[in-house]
Amino acid sequence: MATGAISTKQQSLPKKGLSEMARQQERLAYIMLLPSILVVMGVAFYPLFQTIYVTFFNARLGSARAWEFVGFDNYVRLLGSPQWWQAVWSTVQFTVASVGFELLLGLGIALVVNSKFPGRGMLRTAMLVPWAIPTAISSQMWKWMYHDVFGVINDFFTRIIPILPVKVAWIANASTALWALVAVDVWKTTPFMALLLLAGLQLIPADLYEAASVDGASAWRQFISITLPQLRPAIVVALIFRTLDALRVFDLVWIMTSGAFNTETMATMNQRNLVQFQQLGYGSTISVAIFVVIGVFVVLYISTIFRDQEV
């Protein structure tokens, strides 16, 4: 009995030693990460908390008088503003339409450039040209192209392919302005979506397709049963990135329409109140609201797409 007890105790010592070593390594990891955590908190969390703090005051940029504490008045004012809800609706429309089209077109382009054919490398390079052009330049370029008098788009659809009876003021008409902006965003950002999806396609093992071909699976069946499930993580990453960008869209809208003709987005409304009207408290409240809206979209993505998977 004594021998058995001693032997059991000796066997437990290495496990205890390993456990202690693991705890020491964990503590060392936290110590090594502490400087990075402090930097992130200083760069990201402090401005966020400061912005939330300012929302409780009636503050103005350049005002010499003391800030007046107003509690939740800025939030009540924002939630009761029809202009805010119109901006949210316009932003959501823009986001859903642009990201949806970019996903479909980007997936098609990624499937094409992932196959082997002569000139594939040149095509991969050429497809990135719209994305490489700065947004300010491409927005101004498209603004001229949309012009109702000398724009090439009206000239194309009224003279070369005469499907329009008269020229249209694409970005000066409330019924077409938002969708004209969506078209520009799709043109510019689809290559980025295609690039992310192409990276995901190249990670799919070729053995899966070979086995499916041996089993007699058609190309469509392989796409449904192999490509889409294997591409799911890349699709989610691409959707999250593009959704975050689309919800924060500012430069495209500001340059082309300045938020007029039902194209006011959350970001342009924020800029108007924070910079032009110098309403620091109310503008900070809009910033916090934008943060919440973006957070809701991210949570919906993750909870819906990864419901039955580990993230």
C-alpha positions, -999 to 999 in steps of 0.1 A, spaced: 0 0 0 28 24 10 47 16 -22 17 22 -43 10 55 -26 46 66 -31 45 56 -68 13 75 -73 28 106 -57 59 104 -79 37 101 -110 18 132 -101 49 154 -96 57 158 -133 21 169 -140 22 195 -112 56 207 -125 42 210 -160 11 229 -148 33 253 -129 55 259 -159 24 265 -181 11 291 -156 45 308 -156 45 310 -194 10 324 -193 20 351 -169 51 359 -190 28 361 -221 6 387 -204 36 407 -193 50 407 -228 16 418 -242 10 445 -217 28 473 -236 8 465 -268 -25 464 -248 -17 498 -232 -9 513 -267 -42 499 -281 -61 513 -251 -45 547 -256 -50 548 -293 -84 533 -296 -103 531 -263 -94 565 -249 -107 585 -279 -139 563 -278 -145 570 -242 -137 607 -247 -163 608 -275 -189 592 -254 -181 616 -226 -186 647 -248 -220 635 -259 -234 645 -225 -225 681 -230 -238 710 -251 -203 717 -265 -193 737 -295 -160 739 -313 -142 772 -307 -166 782 -279 -150 800 -250 -178 794 -225 -179 763 -203 -196 732 -215 -231 728 -203 -240 693 -190 -272 682 -208 -273 645 -199 -291 624 -226 -306 654 -244 -283 649 -274 -294 613 -278 -330 622 -275 -326 649 -301 -308 625 -324 -334 597 -321 -362 622 -327 -345 636 -358 -361 626 -391 -329 637 -408 -310 611 -389 -333 582 -397 -333 593 -434 -295 592 -433 -296 557 -417 -320 545 -443 -299 559 -472 -267 544 -457 -283 510 -453 -297 511 -488 -263 520 -502 -246 493 -481 -269 464 -490 -270 473 -527 -233 479 -531 -220 451 -510 -245 426 -526 -235 435 -561 -198 435 -552 -201 400 -537 -218 386 -568 -195 403 -593 -164 397 -572 -172 360 -569 -176 357 -606 -144 375 -613 -125 354 -587 -137 322 -603 -126 334 -637 -91 345 -627 -86 314 -606 -89 292 -637 -59 286 -659 -58 305 -693 -33 326 -712 -30 361 -699 -43 353 -665 -16 373 -647 -23 404 -669 -60 401 -662 -54 399 -624 -33 431 -626 -57 450 -648 -87 442 -626 -71 461 -597 -69 494 -616 -103 508 -604 -95 499 -568 -60 515 -570 -74 549 -581 -79 572 -551 -115 576 -542 -114 614 -545 -101 612 -581 -125 584 -592 -155 603 -576 -147 635 -595 -142 615 -627 -176 599 -624 -192 631 -614 -181 646 -648 -192 614 -666 -226 617 -650 -231 653 -661 -264 658 -678 -250 680 -706 -215 669 -715 -212 636 -696 -201 606 -716 -228 583 -700 -256 604 -713 -239 607 -746 -236 569 -747 -272 561 -739 -288 589 -760 -265 588 -791 -244 557 -794 -270 533 -779 -302 554 -779 -321 537 -752 -329 570 -734 -351 596 -750 -335 625 -732 -304 631 -711 -307 624 -674 -292 643 -645 -281 612 -627 -267 627 -595 -291 657 -594 -322 636 -593 -335 621 -560 -347 590 -578 -314 581 -594 -287 598 -573 -282 571 -547 -281 543 -573 -256 563 -593 -234 564 -563 -239 526 -558 -227 520 -594 -196 540 -588 -188 521 -555 -194 488 -572 -171 497 -601 -143 508 -577 -145 482 -549 -155 450 -567 -118 442 -575 -110 443 -537 -138 418 -531 -126 396 -559 -90 397 -545 -102 385 -511 -123 357 -526 -95 347 -550 -73 342 -519 -99 320 -504 -103 300 -536 -66 293 -538 -67 277 -503 -93 250 -514 -75 217 -519 -75 205 -555 -80 169 -542 -116 177 -533 -125 186 -569 -106 155 -583 -125 132 -560 -158 149 -569 -150 145 -606 -143 108 -601 -177 105 -584 -194 121 -614 -203 154 -598 -211 182 -622 -194 216 -622 -225 231 -606 -227 204 -579 -190 210 -572 -196 247 -569 -225 242 -545 -210 214 -524 -173 222 -524 -165 258 -534 -192 277 -515 -187 258 -481 -149 260 -484 -151 297 -494 -174 306 -465 -147 321 -442 -133 342 -470 -168 354 -479 -175 364 -443 -142 383 -440 -149 401 -473 -185 410 -463 -174 424 -429 -147 445 -444 -169 459 -472 -198 464 -449 -177 484 -425 -164 506 -453 -199 511 -469 -215 521 -436 -188 547 -431 -189 560 -467 -181 597 -469 -157 609 -496 -176 593 -525 -209 609 -514 -194 642 -503 -176 648 -536 -204 637 -559 -236 650 -542 -226 666 -509 -254 646 -494 -281 662 -515 -310 645 -534 -316 618 -507 -280 607 -506 -272 620 -471 -254 593 -452 -245 589 -415 -210 601 -421 -219 631 -442 -245 641 -416 -218 637 -389 -193 659 -408 -220 686 -414 -229 689 -377 -194 683 -363 -173 705 -386 -196 729 -405 -221 736 -376 -193 731 -350 -217 711 -327 -192 690 -308 -216 674 -284 -243 666 -310 -217 655 -336 -201 632 -311 -235 617 -304 -238 609 -342 -204 593 -341 -214 570 -312 -246 561 -331 -226 552 -362 -204 530 -340 -235 513 -326 -250 507 -361 -217 492 -374 -215 470 -343 -250 457 -349 -242 448 -385 -210 429 -374 -229 410 -347 -256 400 -372 -230 388 -396 -212 367 -371 -243 353 -354 -260 344 -386 -232 330 -407 -212 313 -379 -243 300 -360 -233 264 -364 -195 269 -366 -167 280 -344 -155 314 -353 
